[in-house]
Structure formats: C-alpha cells, structure tokens
Amino acid sequence: MIDHWIEAATRNADATIHRTTAITSDARRQPGMIGRSRDQWSEGMQGATREGRSLAMDVTRVVACAMVVLVHTAAGYFYTFGPLWVPAVVFDAFSRAAVPIFFMLSGALLLWRDEPVLSFYKKRLPRIVVPLVFWTVVYVALFGDHTLSPGALVARYLMGPYEHLWYLYAAFGLYLAAPYLGRILRSSTEREIRVFLVVWFVVACVLNQVRLLWAIDWDPPSHLGAQLFSGFIGFFVLGAYLERYRPHASATGCWIGAVAFCVCGAAIAFATCRYSAYLGVPNEYFFSYLTPLVAISAASAYVALSGITRLPGPLTAMVGFISDGSLGIYCLHPMFLWLYVKHLHMDASIDAPWLRIPIVWAAVFASTAIVVHVLRKLPLARRVT
C-alpha cells in the first residue's frame, strides 16, 4: 500500500506486436510504477508529451502517489470511532485506487516489451531490490525491534516486508512474471485479454469480497486451482490492455471515468460505515485492493486521468518533478507522518475534523516531495528515490 522504473514505450499503431523502445539514461533510473527521471518517457498512455514523456502518465503517477500519502494519513484516525472516524473513512475510500493504479502503470509500460528474459531481469530487478534493501535497513534501524539479533532481523524481513514496503515485494513478483506474461499477451487477441480480465475480476475481486464478508478462511484461487487469476496480476494486465487498446480516452470517456470513480468512492465509504456500525468496530473489508469497488474505482480513475494532455507550463514542471521522485515519496513519507503527528503533534492544533486530515496530508506530501527533489540531485540517492 505504490515511479521509479522503466523507460516508456514508443507506440507503433500499425505494428502487429506492440513494441517499445527503452529511452535509457543510466542506472539511476527506476523501473515501473513509481517515478522516472525526466528523460525517460516517449509515449505512455496517450496524448501530448513534453520533453519526450507522457504528461498523462506523469499526472496519473502523481495522483496515485498523493493518494498513497492520503491513505496512510487517514489510517491513523480510522481504528477508533470518534469525530475523525467518518472523515478518515471518506478520505481513505477515495484514495484506495492508488496502489492498483501503480500496478496498472507498470503493466502499461512493461508487458508489450519484447526482450530476452535475462536481459529484462538484469535491467529491472536491481531497480526494485536496491530501494527495497535500502529502505528496509533505514526503517528497521530507526523503528525496528532492536532486541532481535542481526540474523533474526534479516530472516524476519526476508519472510515479510516492513509495513508499507510490502508494495516493493509485490512489484518484485510481478516483475518476475512480466516477461512471460508479456509473451502471452502479445500472442492474445483483444477479446481473449478481456476474457482473462473478466475471469480475474470474478476470482480475485468478487469472490475475495465474498470471502472477507462470509468465509474468511476460504481462499478462492487455491480452492479453484485458479492461481493464475489471483492477486495483483489483473491490474498489471489491465494497464497493458488500456495502453494497447484504449489509449485515447475521449472527453466523454474521461467524464464517465471520473463519475464512476466518485460513485465507487462513495460506495466504499458508505459500505465501510454501515458494515463497521453493524460489527461495532471499524472494519476495512471494503478497503481491500482486491474487491470489486476498489478495482472499478482504480480503472475509472486511470481512464479519467489518461485524458489529461495539457497543463499550464509551471504546473507541468511541478508534475514532472513530483513524478520523478514518486518512489522516494512513497518510501519516505511515513517518516514525515511520524514527525508531524507522533512527535510534533501538529494535528492536535487543528480542531475542524474535516480539515485535520487534509492539512496533515498536505504538509507531509509537500515536505516529502521537496526533500526527495533535493536528494535526487545526489547521484547515489537517485537510485533509491
């Protein structure tokens, strides 16, 4: 629960295989979903480009990054009923699309690439592993259980991630599958990909919602032998599908996407409030990334944002530098959240319940973006931000 990676792809609309050409800079670039250096994009989702990069993808990445920070800011007020609980539910519900959008961006950029498997791994896996190791060491050193021996700490974080860094573990697994999954997609028709997405939606999202509400010990993909249609792989494929077959969202399509996103956000908030009231305790079952409302919310937001092809010059530049540092923002922002809320208690001075979360979010997001922008001027820091 998050770009750094991959060069963007040049689109050849007449090609039978959707090929992409890497726009390489150097090893400092990060792959896939969270952030890229300013020279890395040629075309992404669609539309106008600036300095060889897709504005639509940059905007989508920045919005998803801001959503992640909002999710974590709201989470601090979710687990106890009180005056801030409903605002926390609403802000969280409208931000749940963040991580699925990141996976969709990676799929759009990766799965149409045709290159040798070992070459793919050599280029991209270090771009996940290096930030993952670095930030795990940083967080464990600052906030970890220091009663454990170094060996026990290593074993613990090999078996499971440090809190929000779970996203990099998930991305690592998707990157391992990407060369093989890409070959399947490149030999599939549009209709066959749509069928895959429908089956994934039913198995991974609909049945998972059933599991969460009525059969928590049930694992639909395992019981049905349908592991291929489980997990975040569907978002990965959906991003590739939209990149190939629906790259140009019309004005009407963007509005439909925006309305669908708002409806889903409202439905997630309403369902969470009702179900939590029924149980008598705050409950996150409708916040799960692999649920129907969140999946539709993410797809709708992605489509709506894909239509943004022009922004004023200064805003375009701001979007660019935030997009470049989105990996660093994702990894670093919990430290600023801890500083402002746990240490400085800045939220205690904000009395209005509906303003407290947005103000804290804005302070955390802006501070983290500025620090990451400065850090990225250092060559070594760019590899982990």
MARZAMAR-61803 format. One record per residue (C-alpha): residue number from 1; residue in three letters; x, y, z. Coordinates in nm, 3 decimals. Example, Ala and Ser with C-alpha at 12.3 -4.5 7.8 and 13.67 -1.06 7.14 Angstrom:
{rec 1; "ALA"; {1.230; -0.450; 0.780}}
{rec 2; "SER"; {1.367; -0.106; 0.714}}
This chain:
{rec 1; "MET"; {0.000; 0.000; 0.000}}
{rec 2; "ILE"; {0.273; 0.248; -0.452}}
{rec 3; "ASP"; {0.754; 0.565; -1.002}}
{rec 4; "HIS"; {1.054; 0.460; -1.022}}
{rec 5; "TRP"; {1.107; 0.229; -1.302}}
{rec 6; "ILE"; {1.101; 0.153; -1.665}}
{rec 7; "GLU"; {1.156; 0.352; -1.971}}
{rec 8; "ALA"; {0.846; 0.450; -2.160}}
{rec 9; "ALA"; {0.740; 0.294; -2.478}}
{rec 10; "THR"; {0.710; 0.436; -2.825}}
{rec 11; "ARG"; {0.388; 0.328; -2.986}}
{rec 12; "ASN"; {0.369; 0.193; -3.341}}
{rec 13; "ALA"; {-0.003; 0.180; -3.412}}
{rec 14; "ASP"; {0.040; -0.033; -3.720}}
{rec 15; "ALA"; {0.263; -0.296; -3.564}}
{rec 16; "THR"; {0.119; -0.639; -3.505}}
{rec 17; "ILE"; {0.328; -0.663; -3.191}}
{rec 18; "HIS"; {0.320; -0.360; -2.967}}
{rec 19; "ARG"; {0.689; -0.290; -2.935}}
{rec 20; "THR"; {0.858; -0.042; -2.710}}
{rec 21; "THR"; {1.200; 0.108; -2.716}}
{rec 22; "ALA"; {1.372; 0.196; -2.395}}
{rec 23; "ILE"; {1.479; 0.554; -2.354}}
{rec 24; "THR"; {1.778; 0.489; -2.138}}
{rec 25; "SER"; {1.960; 0.734; -1.924}}
{rec 26; "ASP"; {2.169; 0.542; -1.673}}
{rec 27; "ALA"; {2.146; 0.307; -1.381}}
{rec 28; "ARG"; {1.998; 0.579; -1.169}}
{rec 29; "ARG"; {1.655; 0.534; -1.324}}
{rec 30; "GLN"; {1.391; 0.333; -1.150}}
{rec 31; "PRO"; {1.162; 0.086; -1.320}}
{rec 32; "GLY"; {0.785; 0.078; -1.347}}
{rec 33; "MET"; {0.530; 0.233; -1.132}}
{rec 34; "ILE"; {0.665; 0.487; -0.907}}
{rec 35; "GLY"; {0.874; 0.759; -1.076}}
{rec 36; "ARG"; {1.115; 0.818; -1.357}}
{rec 37; "SER"; {1.393; 1.053; -1.448}}
{rec 38; "ARG"; {1.289; 1.340; -1.670}}
{rec 39; "ASP"; {1.423; 1.199; -1.995}}
{rec 40; "GLN"; {1.260; 0.860; -1.973}}
{rec 41; "TRP"; {0.919; 0.892; -2.131}}
{rec 42; "SER"; {0.847; 0.890; -2.501}}
{rec 43; "GLU"; {0.483; 0.787; -2.502}}
{rec 44; "GLY"; {0.282; 0.637; -2.224}}
{rec 45; "MET"; {-0.091; 0.616; -2.201}}
{rec 46; "GLN"; {-0.157; 0.864; -2.476}}
{rec 47; "GLY"; {-0.164; 1.221; -2.578}}
{rec 48; "ALA"; {0.073; 1.510; -2.573}}
{rec 49; "THR"; {0.424; 1.465; -2.450}}
{rec 50; "ARG"; {0.670; 1.710; -2.306}}
{rec 51; "GLU"; {1.043; 1.655; -2.327}}
{rec 52; "GLY"; {0.978; 1.307; -2.463}}
{rec 53; "ARG"; {0.746; 1.190; -2.183}}
{rec 54; "SER"; {0.376; 1.133; -2.141}}
{rec 55; "LEU"; {0.202; 1.404; -1.944}}
{rec 56; "ALA"; {-0.095; 1.173; -1.886}}
{rec 57; "MET"; {0.126; 0.912; -1.721}}
{rec 58; "ASP"; {0.305; 1.172; -1.513}}
{rec 59; "VAL"; {-0.025; 1.313; -1.387}}
{rec 60; "THR"; {-0.159; 0.965; -1.315}}
{rec 61; "ARG"; {0.154; 0.875; -1.120}}
{rec 62; "VAL"; {0.143; 1.197; -0.917}}
{rec 63; "VAL"; {-0.225; 1.150; -0.832}}
{rec 64; "ALA"; {-0.162; 0.790; -0.725}}
{rec 65; "CYS"; {0.135; 0.900; -0.514}}
{rec 66; "ALA"; {-0.074; 1.169; -0.344}}
{rec 67; "MET"; {-0.346; 0.910; -0.280}}
{rec 68; "VAL"; {-0.100; 0.676; -0.108}}
{rec 69; "VAL"; {0.005; 0.951; 0.132}}
{rec 70; "LEU"; {-0.361; 1.031; 0.198}}
{rec 71; "VAL"; {-0.440; 0.664; 0.270}}
{rec 72; "HIS"; {-0.164; 0.649; 0.532}}
{rec 73; "THR"; {-0.261; 0.984; 0.681}}
{rec 74; "ALA"; {-0.626; 0.885; 0.717}}
{rec 75; "ALA"; {-0.534; 0.541; 0.856}}
{rec 76; "GLY"; {-0.412; 0.697; 1.179}}
{rec 77; "TYR"; {-0.767; 0.806; 1.261}}
{rec 78; "PHE"; {-0.956; 0.501; 1.135}}
{rec 79; "TYR"; {-0.917; 0.236; 1.404}}
{rec 80; "THR"; {-1.115; 0.412; 1.679}}
{rec 81; "PHE"; {-1.465; 0.556; 1.649}}
{rec 82; "GLY"; {-1.472; 0.929; 1.714}}
{rec 83; "PRO"; {-1.521; 1.268; 1.546}}
{rec 84; "LEU"; {-1.242; 1.196; 1.298}}
{rec 85; "TRP"; {-1.359; 0.848; 1.203}}
{rec 86; "VAL"; {-1.605; 0.938; 0.926}}
{rec 87; "PRO"; {-1.363; 1.185; 0.763}}
{rec 88; "ALA"; {-1.095; 0.915; 0.778}}
{rec 89; "VAL"; {-1.329; 0.666; 0.608}}
{rec 90; "VAL"; {-1.421; 0.910; 0.331}}
{rec 91; "PHE"; {-1.063; 1.020; 0.255}}
{rec 92; "ASP"; {-0.942; 0.662; 0.265}}
{rec 93; "ALA"; {-1.224; 0.538; 0.040}}
{rec 94; "PHE"; {-1.146; 0.794; -0.229}}
{rec 95; "SER"; {-0.774; 0.711; -0.218}}
{rec 96; "ARG"; {-0.790; 0.331; -0.233}}
{rec 97; "ALA"; {-0.725; 0.331; -0.607}}
{rec 98; "ALA"; {-0.363; 0.436; -0.553}}
{rec 99; "VAL"; {-0.176; 0.106; -0.543}}
{rec 100; "PRO"; {-0.381; -0.059; -0.821}}
{rec 101; "ILE"; {-0.307; 0.244; -1.040}}
{rec 102; "PHE"; {0.065; 0.196; -0.981}}
{rec 103; "PHE"; {0.038; -0.168; -1.088}}
{rec 104; "MET"; {-0.159; -0.062; -1.396}}
{rec 105; "LEU"; {0.109; 0.189; -1.491}}
{rec 106; "SER"; {0.375; -0.080; -1.468}}
{rec 107; "GLY"; {0.174; -0.319; -1.681}}
{rec 108; "ALA"; {0.120; -0.049; -1.943}}
{rec 109; "LEU"; {0.494; 0.013; -1.961}}
{rec 110; "LEU"; {0.627; -0.340; -1.934}}
{rec 111; "LEU"; {0.404; -0.603; -2.084}}
{rec 112; "TRP"; {0.428; -0.501; -2.450}}
{rec 113; "ARG"; {0.808; -0.501; -2.439}}
{rec 114; "ASP"; {0.970; -0.785; -2.629}}
{rec 115; "GLU"; {1.317; -0.860; -2.498}}
{rec 116; "PRO"; {1.512; -1.160; -2.365}}
{rec 117; "VAL"; {1.411; -1.271; -2.018}}
{rec 118; "LEU"; {1.759; -1.248; -1.865}}
{rec 119; "SER"; {1.814; -0.904; -2.016}}
{rec 120; "PHE"; {1.481; -0.790; -1.870}}
{rec 121; "TYR"; {1.576; -0.921; -1.525}}
{rec 122; "LYS"; {1.925; -0.773; -1.537}}
{rec 123; "LYS"; {1.793; -0.427; -1.620}}
{rec 124; "ARG"; {1.494; -0.410; -1.389}}
{rec 125; "LEU"; {1.517; -0.633; -1.086}}
{rec 126; "PRO"; {1.804; -0.432; -0.931}}
{rec 127; "ARG"; {1.585; -0.123; -0.959}}
{rec 128; "ILE"; {1.344; -0.286; -0.716}}
{rec 129; "VAL"; {1.590; -0.474; -0.497}}
{rec 130; "VAL"; {1.824; -0.180; -0.426}}
{rec 131; "PRO"; {1.549; 0.056; -0.297}}
{rec 132; "LEU"; {1.384; -0.231; -0.110}}
{rec 133; "VAL"; {1.703; -0.325; 0.075}}
{rec 134; "PHE"; {1.799; 0.037; 0.141}}
{rec 135; "TRP"; {1.464; 0.148; 0.283}}
{rec 136; "THR"; {1.418; -0.171; 0.483}}
{rec 137; "VAL"; {1.755; -0.111; 0.650}}
{rec 138; "VAL"; {1.664; 0.254; 0.718}}
{rec 139; "TYR"; {1.324; 0.177; 0.872}}
{rec 140; "VAL"; {1.446; -0.120; 1.072}}
{rec 141; "ALA"; {1.739; 0.085; 1.205}}
{rec 142; "LEU"; {1.507; 0.368; 1.312}}
{rec 143; "PHE"; {1.187; 0.189; 1.412}}
{rec 144; "GLY"; {1.259; -0.184; 1.418}}
{rec 145; "ASP"; {1.276; -0.429; 1.706}}
{rec 146; "HIS"; {1.631; -0.381; 1.832}}
{rec 147; "THR"; {1.602; -0.672; 2.071}}
{rec 148; "LEU"; {1.644; -0.912; 1.779}}
{rec 149; "SER"; {1.983; -1.028; 1.659}}
{rec 150; "PRO"; {2.102; -0.917; 1.313}}
{rec 151; "GLY"; {2.039; -1.268; 1.181}}
{rec 152; "ALA"; {1.686; -1.272; 1.319}}
{rec 153; "LEU"; {1.617; -0.932; 1.164}}
{rec 154; "VAL"; {1.737; -1.049; 0.824}}
{rec 155; "ALA"; {1.523; -1.363; 0.847}}
{rec 156; "ARG"; {1.220; -1.163; 0.958}}
{rec 157; "TYR"; {1.233; -0.918; 0.667}}
{rec 158; "LEU"; {1.311; -1.184; 0.412}}
{rec 159; "MET"; {0.985; -1.350; 0.509}}
{rec 160; "GLY"; {0.780; -1.032; 0.525}}
{rec 161; "PRO"; {0.811; -0.663; 0.441}}
{rec 162; "TYR"; {0.843; -0.367; 0.671}}
{rec 163; "GLU"; {0.491; -0.218; 0.670}}
{rec 164; "HIS"; {0.439; -0.002; 0.357}}
{rec 165; "LEU"; {0.736; -0.159; 0.178}}
{rec 166; "TRP"; {0.515; -0.460; 0.100}}
{rec 167; "TYR"; {0.447; -0.288; -0.230}}
{rec 168; "LEU"; {0.805; -0.344; -0.347}}
{rec 169; "TYR"; {0.778; -0.714; -0.263}}
{rec 170; "ALA"; {0.460; -0.736; -0.472}}
{rec 171; "ALA"; {0.625; -0.545; -0.754}}
{rec 172; "PHE"; {0.922; -0.782; -0.745}}
{rec 173; "GLY"; {0.692; -1.079; -0.801}}
{rec 174; "LEU"; {0.512; -0.908; -1.089}}
{rec 175; "TYR"; {0.844; -0.818; -1.249}}
{rec 176; "LEU"; {0.950; -1.182; -1.231}}
{rec 177; "ALA"; {0.633; -1.276; -1.420}}
{rec 178; "ALA"; {0.637; -0.985; -1.664}}
{rec 179; "PRO"; {0.849; -1.134; -1.948}}
{rec 180; "TYR"; {0.637; -1.449; -1.960}}
{rec 181; "LEU"; {0.307; -1.270; -1.910}}
{rec 182; "GLY"; {0.402; -1.025; -2.182}}
{rec 183; "ARG"; {0.458; -1.307; -2.430}}
{rec 184; "ILE"; {0.113; -1.443; -2.352}}
{rec 185; "LEU"; {-0.047; -1.103; -2.408}}
{rec 186; "ARG"; {0.140; -1.037; -2.731}}
{rec 187; "SER"; {0.003; -1.361; -2.875}}
{rec 188; "SER"; {-0.352; -1.298; -2.750}}
{rec 189; "THR"; {-0.636; -1.113; -2.917}}
{rec 190; "GLU"; {-0.813; -0.820; -2.758}}
{rec 191; "ARG"; {-1.115; -1.038; -2.684}}
{rec 192; "GLU"; {-0.900; -1.305; -2.518}}
{rec 193; "ILE"; {-0.743; -1.044; -2.291}}
{rec 194; "ARG"; {-1.088; -0.914; -2.198}}
{rec 195; "VAL"; {-1.195; -1.267; -2.105}}
{rec 196; "PHE"; {-0.884; -1.301; -1.885}}
{rec 197; "LEU"; {-0.970; -0.974; -1.711}}
{rec 198; "VAL"; {-1.332; -1.079; -1.650}}
{rec 199; "VAL"; {-1.224; -1.413; -1.501}}
{rec 200; "TRP"; {-0.964; -1.238; -1.284}}
{rec 201; "PHE"; {-1.224; -0.986; -1.165}}
{rec 202; "VAL"; {-1.459; -1.264; -1.058}}
{rec 203; "VAL"; {-1.196; -1.488; -0.897}}
{rec 204; "ALA"; {-0.968; -1.226; -0.739}}
{rec 205; "CYS"; {-1.216; -0.948; -0.655}}
{rec 206; "VAL"; {-1.577; -1.069; -0.638}}
{rec 207; "LEU"; {-1.502; -1.399; -0.465}}
{rec 208; "ASN"; {-1.250; -1.225; -0.241}}
{rec 209; "GLN"; {-1.521; -0.985; -0.124}}
{rec 210; "VAL"; {-1.740; -1.288; -0.050}}
{rec 211; "ARG"; {-1.453; -1.442; 0.144}}
{rec 212; "LEU"; {-1.397; -1.130; 0.350}}
{rec 213; "LEU"; {-1.762; -1.094; 0.445}}
{rec 214; "TRP"; {-1.873; -1.454; 0.496}}
{rec 215; "ALA"; {-1.588; -1.707; 0.471}}
{rec 216; "ILE"; {-1.263; -1.555; 0.592}}
{rec 217; "ASP"; {-1.074; -1.887; 0.588}}
{rec 218; "TRP"; {-1.169; -1.957; 0.226}}
{rec 219; "ASP"; {-0.907; -1.898; -0.044}}
{rec 220; "PRO"; {-1.094; -1.896; -0.377}}
{rec 221; "PRO"; {-0.790; -1.909; -0.614}}
{rec 222; "SER"; {-0.638; -2.204; -0.426}}
{rec 223; "HIS"; {-0.963; -2.394; -0.386}}
{rec 224; "LEU"; {-1.048; -2.344; -0.754}}
{rec 225; "GLY"; {-0.694; -2.406; -0.877}}
{rec 226; "ALA"; {-0.709; -2.060; -1.035}}
{rec 227; "GLN"; {-0.392; -1.901; -0.903}}
{rec 228; "LEU"; {-0.321; -1.753; -1.248}}
{rec 229; "PHE"; {-0.625; -1.530; -1.194}}
{rec 230; "SER"; {-0.532; -1.415; -0.845}}
{rec 231; "GLY"; {-0.355; -1.124; -0.682}}
{rec 232; "PHE"; {-0.246; -0.802; -0.848}}
{rec 233; "ILE"; {-0.173; -0.963; -1.184}}
{rec 234; "GLY"; {-0.511; -0.842; -1.311}}
{rec 235; "PHE"; {-0.420; -0.476; -1.255}}
{rec 236; "PHE"; {-0.092; -0.542; -1.434}}
{rec 237; "VAL"; {-0.276; -0.685; -1.736}}
{rec 238; "LEU"; {-0.548; -0.419; -1.723}}
{rec 239; "GLY"; {-0.289; -0.143; -1.753}}
{rec 240; "ALA"; {-0.137; -0.315; -2.057}}
{rec 241; "TYR"; {-0.481; -0.366; -2.209}}
{rec 242; "LEU"; {-0.577; 0.000; -2.174}}
{rec 243; "GLU"; {-0.238; 0.111; -2.306}}
{rec 244; "ARG"; {-0.276; -0.100; -2.619}}
{rec 245; "TYR"; {-0.647; -0.091; -2.698}}
{rec 246; "ARG"; {-0.788; 0.214; -2.517}}
{rec 247; "PRO"; {-0.503; 0.468; -2.512}}
{rec 248; "HIS"; {-0.708; 0.770; -2.618}}
{rec 249; "ALA"; {-0.988; 0.845; -2.375}}
{rec 250; "SER"; {-1.240; 1.085; -2.526}}
{rec 251; "ALA"; {-1.376; 1.376; -2.328}}
{rec 252; "THR"; {-1.692; 1.174; -2.269}}
{rec 253; "GLY"; {-1.488; 0.873; -2.160}}
{rec 254; "CYS"; {-1.291; 1.085; -1.914}}
{rec 255; "TRP"; {-1.610; 1.222; -1.762}}
{rec 256; "ILE"; {-1.760; 0.876; -1.735}}
{rec 257; "GLY"; {-1.440; 0.757; -1.565}}
{rec 258; "ALA"; {-1.447; 1.049; -1.323}}
{rec 259; "VAL"; {-1.813; 0.993; -1.233}}
{rec 260; "ALA"; {-1.759; 0.618; -1.190}}
{rec 261; "PHE"; {-1.462; 0.687; -0.963}}
{rec 262; "CYS"; {-1.670; 0.920; -0.745}}
{rec 263; "VAL"; {-1.959; 0.673; -0.728}}
{rec 264; "CYS"; {-1.724; 0.390; -0.628}}
{rec 265; "GLY"; {-1.552; 0.606; -0.366}}
{rec 266; "ALA"; {-1.887; 0.700; -0.215}}
{rec 267; "ALA"; {-2.000; 0.336; -0.221}}
{rec 268; "ILE"; {-1.679; 0.220; -0.048}}
{rec 269; "ALA"; {-1.724; 0.483; 0.224}}
{rec 270; "PHE"; {-2.093; 0.401; 0.271}}
{rec 271; "ALA"; {-2.033; 0.024; 0.284}}
{rec 272; "THR"; {-1.747; 0.068; 0.531}}
{rec 273; "CYS"; {-1.956; 0.286; 0.761}}
{rec 274; "ARG"; {-2.255; 0.051; 0.752}}
{rec 275; "TYR"; {-2.056; -0.268; 0.799}}
{rec 276; "SER"; {-1.843; -0.120; 1.077}}
{rec 277; "ALA"; {-2.158; 0.000; 1.256}}
{rec 278; "TYR"; {-2.305; -0.348; 1.219}}
{rec 279; "LEU"; {-1.995; -0.510; 1.371}}
{rec 280; "GLY"; {-1.947; -0.241; 1.635}}
{rec 281; "VAL"; {-1.578; -0.195; 1.542}}
{rec 282; "PRO"; {-1.402; -0.023; 1.249}}
{rec 283; "ASN"; {-1.367; -0.272; 0.964}}
{rec 284; "GLU"; {-1.156; -0.246; 0.647}}
{rec 285; "TYR"; {-1.306; -0.524; 0.436}}
{rec 286; "PHE"; {-1.434; -0.284; 0.170}}
{rec 287; "PHE"; {-1.092; -0.114; 0.157}}
{rec 288; "SER"; {-0.914; -0.424; 0.027}}
{rec 289; "TYR"; {-0.743; -0.359; -0.306}}
{rec 290; "LEU"; {-0.882; -0.688; -0.438}}
{rec 291; "THR"; {-1.250; -0.604; -0.409}}
{rec 292; "PRO"; {-1.494; -0.505; -0.685}}
{rec 293; "LEU"; {-1.547; -0.143; -0.583}}
{rec 294; "VAL"; {-1.177; -0.068; -0.543}}
{rec 295; "ALA"; {-1.090; -0.237; -0.873}}
{rec 296; "ILE"; {-1.357; -0.041; -1.061}}
{rec 297; "SER"; {-1.250; 0.277; -0.881}}
{rec 298; "ALA"; {-0.888; 0.229; -0.993}}
{rec 299; "ALA"; {-0.978; 0.151; -1.355}}
{rec 300; "SER"; {-1.213; 0.452; -1.367}}
{rec 301; "ALA"; {-0.953; 0.690; -1.226}}
{rec 302; "TYR"; {-0.692; 0.558; -1.469}}
{rec 303; "VAL"; {-0.920; 0.619; -1.767}}
{rec 304; "ALA"; {-1.021; 0.964; -1.644}}
{rec 305; "LEU"; {-0.660; 1.072; -1.591}}
{rec 306; "SER"; {-0.550; 0.936; -1.928}}
{rec 307; "GLY"; {-0.733; 1.222; -2.096}}
{rec 308; "ILE"; {-0.514; 1.491; -1.942}}
{rec 309; "THR"; {-0.285; 1.601; -2.224}}
{rec 310; "ARG"; {-0.226; 1.968; -2.144}}
{rec 311; "LEU"; {-0.147; 2.166; -1.832}}
{rec 312; "PRO"; {-0.008; 2.516; -1.777}}
{rec 313; "GLY"; {0.371; 2.526; -1.805}}
{rec 314; "PRO"; {0.456; 2.575; -1.434}}
{rec 315; "LEU"; {0.210; 2.303; -1.332}}
{rec 316; "THR"; {0.356; 2.067; -1.590}}
{rec 317; "ALA"; {0.703; 2.122; -1.445}}
{rec 318; "MET"; {0.576; 2.058; -1.092}}
{rec 319; "VAL"; {0.404; 1.738; -1.204}}
{rec 320; "GLY"; {0.730; 1.630; -1.367}}
{rec 321; "PHE"; {0.950; 1.666; -1.062}}
{rec 322; "ILE"; {0.694; 1.502; -0.832}}
{rec 323; "SER"; {0.654; 1.215; -1.078}}
{rec 324; "ASP"; {1.032; 1.171; -1.095}}
{rec 325; "GLY"; {1.053; 1.138; -0.718}}
{rec 326; "SER"; {0.741; 0.935; -0.656}}
{rec 327; "LEU"; {0.937; 0.626; -0.548}}
{rec 328; "GLY"; {1.116; 0.834; -0.287}}
{rec 329; "ILE"; {0.791; 0.997; -0.176}}
{rec 330; "TYR"; {0.631; 0.658; -0.135}}
{rec 331; "CYS"; {0.920; 0.524; 0.071}}
{rec 332; "LEU"; {0.999; 0.834; 0.277}}
{rec 333; "HIS"; {0.661; 0.988; 0.362}}
{rec 334; "PRO"; {0.589; 0.770; 0.673}}
{rec 335; "MET"; {0.884; 0.939; 0.843}}
{rec 336; "PHE"; {0.730; 1.283; 0.794}}
{rec 337; "LEU"; {0.393; 1.147; 0.904}}
{rec 338; "TRP"; {0.556; 1.020; 1.223}}
{rec 339; "LEU"; {0.739; 1.351; 1.272}}
{rec 340; "TYR"; {0.431; 1.572; 1.229}}
{rec 341; "VAL"; {0.174; 1.356; 1.408}}
{rec 342; "LYS"; {0.358; 1.142; 1.663}}
{rec 343; "HIS"; {0.640; 1.377; 1.755}}
{rec 344; "LEU"; {0.526; 1.737; 1.686}}
{rec 345; "HIS"; {0.151; 1.666; 1.729}}
{rec 346; "MET"; {0.067; 1.926; 1.467}}
{rec 347; "ASP"; {-0.276; 1.770; 1.416}}
{rec 348; "ALA"; {-0.375; 1.845; 1.775}}
{rec 349; "SER"; {-0.397; 2.217; 1.694}}
{rec 350; "ILE"; {-0.649; 2.160; 1.413}}
{rec 351; "ASP"; {-0.998; 2.149; 1.559}}
{rec 352; "ALA"; {-1.211; 2.104; 1.245}}
{rec 353; "PRO"; {-1.249; 1.726; 1.188}}
{rec 354; "TRP"; {-1.280; 1.757; 0.808}}
{rec 355; "LEU"; {-0.970; 1.978; 0.784}}
{rec 356; "ARG"; {-0.730; 1.789; 1.008}}
{rec 357; "ILE"; {-0.654; 1.503; 0.770}}
{rec 358; "PRO"; {-0.616; 1.718; 0.454}}
{rec 359; "ILE"; {-0.387; 1.966; 0.632}}
{rec 360; "VAL"; {-0.163; 1.693; 0.772}}
{rec 361; "TRP"; {-0.166; 1.521; 0.432}}
{rec 362; "ALA"; {-0.065; 1.840; 0.251}}
{rec 363; "ALA"; {0.219; 1.908; 0.495}}
{rec 364; "VAL"; {0.352; 1.551; 0.470}}
{rec 365; "PHE"; {0.323; 1.534; 0.092}}
{rec 366; "ALA"; {0.482; 1.874; 0.027}}
{rec 367; "SER"; {0.766; 1.819; 0.275}}
{rec 368; "THR"; {0.846; 1.475; 0.139}}
{rec 369; "ALA"; {0.834; 1.592; -0.223}}
{rec 370; "ILE"; {1.074; 1.879; -0.152}}
{rec 371; "VAL"; {1.321; 1.661; 0.039}}
{rec 372; "VAL"; {1.313; 1.392; -0.228}}
{rec 373; "HIS"; {1.364; 1.653; -0.500}}
{rec 374; "VAL"; {1.678; 1.773; -0.321}}
{rec 375; "LEU"; {1.803; 1.420; -0.254}}
{rec 376; "ARG"; {1.768; 1.329; -0.620}}
{rec 377; "LYS"; {2.038; 1.579; -0.704}}
{rec 378; "LEU"; {2.282; 1.332; -0.545}}
{rec 379; "PRO"; {2.375; 1.051; -0.787}}
{rec 380; "LEU"; {2.362; 0.772; -0.529}}
{rec 381; "ALA"; {2.036; 0.895; -0.377}}
{rec 382; "ARG"; {1.865; 0.881; -0.716}}
{rec 383; "ARG"; {1.895; 0.502; -0.713}}
{rec 384; "VAL"; {1.665; 0.477; -0.410}}
{rec 385; "THR"; {1.435; 0.774; -0.467}}
